[in-house]
Amino acid sequence: MLISIHGPNLATQFHGQFIAHAADCSDNGRVKCHSGRQSQPFTVDVESREQCALEIYEDQLQGGECDLETALADIHFCPCCRELG
Protein backbone atom coordinates (compact mmCIF):
# COMPACT_ATOMS: atom_id res chain seq x y z
CA MET A 1 0.00 0.00 0.00
CA LEU A 2 1.31 3.45 -0.85
CA ILE A 3 1.48 5.59 2.29
CA SER A 4 2.28 9.30 2.55
CA ILE A 5 4.12 10.13 5.76
CA HIS A 6 3.97 13.65 7.16
CA GLY A 7 6.27 14.96 9.86
CA PRO A 8 8.06 15.49 12.10
CA ASN A 9 7.49 19.28 12.11
CA LEU A 10 3.69 19.17 12.26
CA ALA A 11 1.48 21.96 13.58
CA THR A 12 -0.24 19.49 15.92
CA GLN A 13 1.40 16.43 17.43
CA PHE A 14 -1.41 15.07 19.57
CA HIS A 15 -0.97 11.55 18.20
CA GLY A 16 2.79 11.51 17.59
CA GLN A 17 5.39 13.22 15.48
CA PHE A 18 4.27 11.56 12.25
CA ILE A 19 0.93 11.15 10.49
CA ALA A 20 0.40 8.44 7.87
CA HIS A 21 -2.28 8.70 5.18
CA ALA A 22 -2.99 6.56 2.15
CA ALA A 23 -1.17 8.24 -0.74
CA ASP A 24 -4.43 8.90 -2.58
CA CYS A 25 -6.26 10.31 0.48
CA SER A 26 -7.58 13.84 0.03
CA ASP A 27 -6.62 14.65 3.64
CA ASN A 28 -2.93 14.75 2.63
CA GLY A 29 -3.48 18.34 1.52
CA ARG A 30 -4.76 19.35 4.95
CA VAL A 31 -1.72 18.42 7.05
CA LYS A 32 0.15 21.54 8.15
CA CYS A 33 3.68 22.18 9.44
CA HIS A 34 4.59 24.42 12.40
CA SER A 35 5.08 27.24 9.88
CA GLY A 36 1.43 26.94 8.81
CA ARG A 37 2.38 25.77 5.33
CA GLN A 38 1.24 22.48 3.86
CA SER A 39 3.35 19.50 4.88
CA GLN A 40 5.43 17.88 2.14
CA PRO A 41 5.15 14.14 2.81
CA PHE A 42 7.30 11.34 1.54
CA THR A 43 5.63 8.27 0.11
CA VAL A 44 6.56 4.65 0.72
CA ASP A 45 5.14 1.33 -0.43
CA VAL A 46 4.62 -0.84 2.66
CA GLU A 47 2.64 -3.91 3.64
CA SER A 48 2.39 -3.31 7.41
CA ARG A 49 2.54 -0.65 10.12
CA GLU A 50 5.79 -2.19 11.30
CA GLN A 51 7.34 -1.78 7.86
CA CYS A 52 6.19 1.85 7.84
CA ALA A 53 7.91 2.44 11.20
CA LEU A 54 11.08 0.89 9.81
CA GLU A 55 10.99 3.36 6.92
CA ILE A 56 10.91 6.28 9.37
CA TYR A 57 13.03 4.98 12.25
CA GLU A 58 15.45 2.59 10.55
CA ASP A 59 18.61 4.22 11.95
CA GLN A 60 17.24 4.58 15.48
CA LEU A 61 15.95 1.01 15.53
CA GLN A 62 19.21 -0.44 14.22
CA GLY A 63 21.23 1.67 16.64
CA GLY A 64 19.14 0.60 19.61
CA GLU A 65 17.96 4.17 20.31
CA CYS A 66 14.32 3.03 20.33
CA ASP A 67 12.29 -0.13 19.94
CA LEU A 68 9.56 -0.93 17.44
CA GLU A 69 6.76 -0.35 19.96
CA THR A 70 8.04 3.18 20.68
CA ALA A 71 8.42 3.93 16.98
CA LEU A 72 4.87 2.75 16.24
CA ALA A 73 3.49 4.89 19.07
CA ASP A 74 5.00 7.96 17.41
CA ILE A 75 3.03 7.46 14.17
CA HIS A 76 -0.67 8.23 13.84
CA PHE A 77 -2.15 5.92 11.21
CA CYS A 78 -5.30 7.57 9.85
CA PRO A 79 -8.39 5.49 9.04
CA CYS A 80 -7.45 5.48 5.34
CA CYS A 81 -4.53 3.19 6.34
CA ARG A 82 -6.72 0.48 7.87
CA GLU A 83 -5.60 -1.91 5.11
CA LEU A 84 -2.27 -2.10 6.98
CA GLY A 85 -4.08 -3.65 9.96
C-alpha positions as CSV (number, residue, x, y, z in Angstrom):
1,M,0.0,0.0,0.0
2,L,1.3,3.5,-0.9
3,I,1.5,5.6,2.3
4,S,2.3,9.3,2.6
5,I,4.1,10.1,5.8
6,H,4.0,13.7,7.2
7,G,6.3,15.0,9.9
8,P,8.1,15.5,12.1
9,N,7.5,19.3,12.1
10,L,3.7,19.2,12.3
11,A,1.5,22.0,13.6
12,T,-0.2,19.5,15.9
13,Q,1.4,16.4,17.4
14,F,-1.4,15.1,19.6
15,H,-1.0,11.6,18.2
16,G,2.8,11.5,17.6
17,Q,5.4,13.2,15.5
18,F,4.3,11.6,12.3
19,I,0.9,11.1,10.5
20,A,0.4,8.4,7.9
21,H,-2.3,8.7,5.2
22,A,-3.0,6.6,2.1
23,A,-1.2,8.2,-0.7
24,D,-4.4,8.9,-2.6
25,C,-6.3,10.3,0.5
26,S,-7.6,13.8,0.0
27,D,-6.6,14.7,3.6
28,N,-2.9,14.7,2.6
29,G,-3.5,18.3,1.5
30,R,-4.8,19.4,5.0
31,V,-1.7,18.4,7.0
32,K,0.2,21.5,8.1
33,C,3.7,22.2,9.4
34,H,4.6,24.4,12.4
35,S,5.1,27.2,9.9
36,G,1.4,26.9,8.8
37,R,2.4,25.8,5.3
38,Q,1.2,22.5,3.9
39,S,3.4,19.5,4.9
40,Q,5.4,17.9,2.1
41,P,5.1,14.1,2.8
42,F,7.3,11.3,1.5
43,T,5.6,8.3,0.1
44,V,6.6,4.7,0.7
45,D,5.1,1.3,-0.4
46,V,4.6,-0.8,2.7
47,E,2.6,-3.9,3.6
48,S,2.4,-3.3,7.4
49,R,2.5,-0.6,10.1
50,E,5.8,-2.2,11.3
51,Q,7.3,-1.8,7.9
52,C,6.2,1.9,7.8
53,A,7.9,2.4,11.2
54,L,11.1,0.9,9.8
55,E,11.0,3.4,6.9
56,I,10.9,6.3,9.4
57,Y,13.0,5.0,12.3
58,E,15.4,2.6,10.6
59,D,18.6,4.2,11.9
60,Q,17.2,4.6,15.5
61,L,15.9,1.0,15.5
62,Q,19.2,-0.4,14.2
63,G,21.2,1.7,16.6
64,G,19.1,0.6,19.6
65,E,18.0,4.2,20.3
66,C,14.3,3.0,20.3
67,D,12.3,-0.1,19.9
68,L,9.6,-0.9,17.4
69,E,6.8,-0.3,20.0
70,T,8.0,3.2,20.7
71,A,8.4,3.9,17.0
72,L,4.9,2.8,16.2
73,A,3.5,4.9,19.1
74,D,5.0,8.0,17.4
75,I,3.0,7.5,14.2
76,H,-0.7,8.2,13.8
77,F,-2.2,5.9,11.2
78,C,-5.3,7.6,9.9
79,P,-8.4,5.5,9.0
80,C,-7.5,5.5,5.3
81,C,-4.5,3.2,6.3
82,R,-6.7,0.5,7.9
83,E,-5.6,-1.9,5.1
84,L,-2.3,-2.1,7.0
85,G,-4.1,-3.6,10.0
